[in-house]
């Protein structure tokens, strides 16, 4: 079977990681370290490259199903499960780091929820509840499925904030298409929630739509940054 040991020692991902750190490795090399072995006639690095050729970025890879991952040569159900578990651990680690910072910027919200929302094939709506210093109280799951005003009723969105005596909320939802541009329903909902928050003295800090980041897009839309709140 192909193994990393077949690669010259100075070029092996593990040795380079020890010398230069994990950031020195390509994504394919990091995947090679994760899988450790390849298959007959190909190394773990080849396996990592095959994965990257099949899935053009890690976001798409993290959203893949078990069946989609196993379409790649050398990826069985066991390796597919391990890979998805690693992605979920990464999401949880990022969320834990985010809980210690103020939830007053899109970057902070993306650190908290970006991994989960970008990996979802369904539209999810969440409310991030914060205190007067914008420190996280908790994240409330509001709805799952296509976002519309009947599913995401203002009372369902604001109720968790009232129960938690929160100072404010940040609405966050994803567009599985990857395009974070707000729809008419997104804008109408934001207006209705803002009006309801004013009546109940809960501060609507922002409404952030999460899409896919790229070289020409930050991958999100902030109603606050865009002057719509």
Secondary structure by P-SEA (a helix, b strand, c coil): ccccccccccccaaaaaaacccccccaaaaaaaaaccccccccaaaaaaaaaaacccaaaaaacccccccccccccaaaaaaaaaaaaaaaaaaaaaacccccccaaaaaaccaaaaaaccbbbbbbbbbcccccccbbbbccccccccccccccccaaaaaaacccbbbbbbbcccccccccaaaaaaaaaaaaaaaaacccccbbbbbccccccccccccccccccc
